[in-house]
Amino acid sequence: MKYTIILSALLTFFVLNVRAQDAVASTDEINKFHKTKTYVVFDSNIFGSYNKAIKKAIEQNWTLTEVEFIDETQYSKMRRSYRNSFLVRTKVKFTKDKSKTAYTFLSLLLGDSRSGMEFMPDLCSFPLSYYNVDYDKYLYKLGAIIMFMQNHVIVTQENPKLSSKNILKYYSKNAEELGSKTLYVLKDELAKDVNTISKIKAYYSGKVKIVEPEEIKKAIADKDPNVVFLHKVGPDSESQKMRIYKVIMGAADGKLYYFNYHKYKKGKLPDAFLASDFKKL
């Protein structure tokens, strides 16, 4: 399976093997990464909310490497050096997806001297949203997402036997800890048959709270160890609906408890967290 990944700002196209959802870097790549300086690439809209949010998330949570913030022009000049790593939003299209649906991922990439961007090793990529969806859908979660991404590098370094075939199984073991946590969810991200606490109880016995985005934002800012939250990636309109990503992660540390996706099917599989997802928890 392949996808096309497009740097969201520069619109440079290339194709490479899928590693975005469950990227597992090699030991050599991780060792190289620890010797790099990580450059966080700002959005071209200097007055936009993304730059402020990613800067805050990095400054409060990133600890693995030295960091500097750069613009897209600097990125295009610096990406060929193996001494550099980059945290950059990327536009992803899956080549076998006939709908040509595009998604925005946050990717941690290593510089590479070869001319094509497809050669840049991917240490971790995380789905943020459908492409061109309003930033407000995910900006308040960036602190936890950054924590997950750097923890993922540590996990893969400490467990060299992990691969793209078993990494999700490794993370799924964390679901055993959910009994001591409260799951924060947004009502409009739940399927109709699980959009109230009483309906959810028919499928999941754990603690759930239906909240507003500000409550998730506060739990992440406070690093509340008792809260996990749902991050759902879906479209803003009816025109394009393909993969619906569903991620449950810790507010305190970005720890991954659940990662799955389904393909939207009108009348059958909505753009929502499903009863079947609650069952799997």
N, C-alpha and C positions, 0 to 999 in steps of 0.2 A: 504494500500500500504506500502511496506517495501523496505528498501535498506540495502545493506551491506556496512559498512564503515570500511576502513582499514587504520590504521596509516601508512602514506606513507613511513616512514623510517623503522619502526619496522615490518611491514607486519603482524600485529596482526588482526585477523578477528573476527567480531561479527556483529550481526543483531539487529536492533531496529526499532521502528516505525519512519516513515518519519517525520522529523522536520527540515531538512536542508534548504529548500528554504524559509520557512516562520516560523521559530522557534519562539514560544512565550513562554518564561519561566514563571513559576508561581511567585507570589509575594514572596513566601518563598525562592525560588531559587535566585531571584534578591537580596533580603536582605542578603542572605548568600554571594553572589558574592561581594557585596560592602565591606565585611569584609575580603576579601581575598587579597593575593598578587598574581598578574598575572605573570605567567612564560611564556615567549615567547620561543617556541622550535625551535632551529636552525636546519637547514638541516645538514645531515651527511657529506656533502662535504664542509669542512671548507673553501675551496678556491672558492666556487661557488658564484654566484651573488645574490642568494636569501637572504643569511644571512645579507649581507650589506644593501640590499634594505629594508628588514623588520625592521632592527634595526633603520634605518633612519626614516622610516614611523612611527614607534612607538614613537621614541624620539621627533618627531616634532608634533605629533597629539594626542597621548594617554594621557588622563587626569583622567580617572575614578578611577584607583587604582595604587598602587605602582607596579613597573615592574622590572623584572629581566630576563636576557637571559640565557637559559640553553641548554644543549645538550640532545640527545635522551635517553642516559643512565640515566641521572638525572630525566628526565620526567618519565621513567618507575618506578622509585623508589618513586617519589613524588606524583603521580597521585591519590593515595588513601587517601590523607588528605583533609578534607573538608575546611581546611584553605587556600587551594591553588586553583587558577583558571589557565587555560592554553589557550594560543592562539597557535594553531598547525595546520599544513596542514594535511588534511585527504584524503584518497582515497575512493571514493564512487562508489558503484555499486548498481543499482536498481534490486531487486530480481525478478521482473516480466519482466525485460528486457532480452529477449532471445539472444540479441547480446552481452551481457556481457560487454557492454561499460563501461569504468571507467572514473571518473572525479576527479579532484583535487579541494577540497573545503578548505577554511580557516575557522576553527571552534573555537569558544569560549566555553570552557567546564569547568564545575566545578569538582573538585576532589570528589571522593566517596570512602568510606572505603570498599565497596564490591569488590570482586576480579575481576569481569568482567568489561571490559571497556564500555560495553553496558549500565551500570548503571550511567555513568557520564552525568549529566544534560547538555543539549545543549542550551546555551543562544542565540546563533546566528551562522549560518553557511552560507558562501557566496561562490558561484561557481567561481573559478579562471580560470580553463581551463579543457580540456580533459587531462587525465592522461598521463604523459610523454611528453606533449607539451612543447616546449621551454619556459623557464622562461620569456624571453623577451616579450612574448605576454601579460603579465600582471604586471610585476614588476613596471613599471612606473606609474601604477594606484593604487599601494598599499596605498598611502597616503589617497586617497579618500575612498578606501574600509575600511580602519581602522576607519576613521571618521564615515562612515555609521554604522559599527558594534557597536561602542560604543553609537552612537545616538539611535540605535535600542533598546539597553538596556534601555535607558532613556525613549523612547517612550512607551515601554511595561510596564515600571514601573509607568508612569504617566497615563496610560490608561489600568487599570486592566481588563476591559471588552474585550480587544482584544484577539483573539484566532487565531489558524491556519486557521480557516474558514473565518475570516474577515480581517486579517492583510493586505492582498494585496489590498483589497478594500479601506482600510484606506490610504495606500500609494498612490493609484491611484488618489486621490483627488489633489495631488501635481501637476499633469499634467496641471491643470488650470493655473499654473504660467509659463508654458513654453513659452508663448507668449512674455515674456520680456527677454528671454534667447536666446543665440545662441547655437545650437546643433552641436557639433564637431563629425564628423564621418570619418572613414577611407574608402577609395574607395573600397578596396578589401573586405570589410565587408558588402557591399550593394548588393542586388539582381540586376540583369542586367536591370530590368525595372525601377530601381530607383537609378542608379549609376552616375547620373549627377544632378546638381541643377535644371535644367529645367524639368527633369523627376520627380523629387521629388515634385515640385510645383503642379503637377497634383493630389497629394494625401495629401500634408501637406503645410499649408500656413505660418508656422513659419519660423524663420531664421535658416538656415543650412549652415555649412561650411565644405567642404571636406578638410581634413588636413592630415598631417603626424603625427606619434606618438609623435614626439618631441613637437609639438604644444599642445597636450593634457597634456604631462608631464609638460610643462611650466605653463599651466593654473592651474594645480593642485598645483604646487610649489608656484605660485603667489596667490593662493586661489582666483581666479577670480570669483566674484559673478555673472557675466554675462554669464558664460559658463557652459553648461552641456555636457556630452559626452556619447557616446555609448560604453558599454563594452559587447562584444560578445564572447561567449564560443563556439568554434567549433573545429573540428579535424585538425590534421596536414596532414593526408593522406586520401586516399579513402577507407582504409581497415575497419575502424569503424566509423560509423556516426549514432548517435541516437538523443539525445536532443541537440538542438541549443538554448542556453540561450541568452536572449537579455535584457540588463539592461541599463537604462538611469539614470545617477546620476550627482549631482552637483560637479563641480571642487572645489568649495570653502569649501564645508561642507559635501560632500558625501550624500547629501539628495537624496532620492529615488523618481524618477518621473515615472518610468515605469519598470515593471518586467514581463517577459513572456518567454515562450519557445515553440518551435514547434519540432516535430519529423521529421527528414530528410526523404524526399521521392525523389528518383532520378527522375529528369525531372519535378517535381511538386513543392517540397518545398526544396530549396537549403540551403546550409550552409551560411546563410546571413540574414541581416535585410531586411524584406519584405515590399512590398507596403502596405500590410494589417497592418503592424506595424505602418507605418506612418499615416494611416487612423485612427488608434486607438488613436493617439496623439491628 
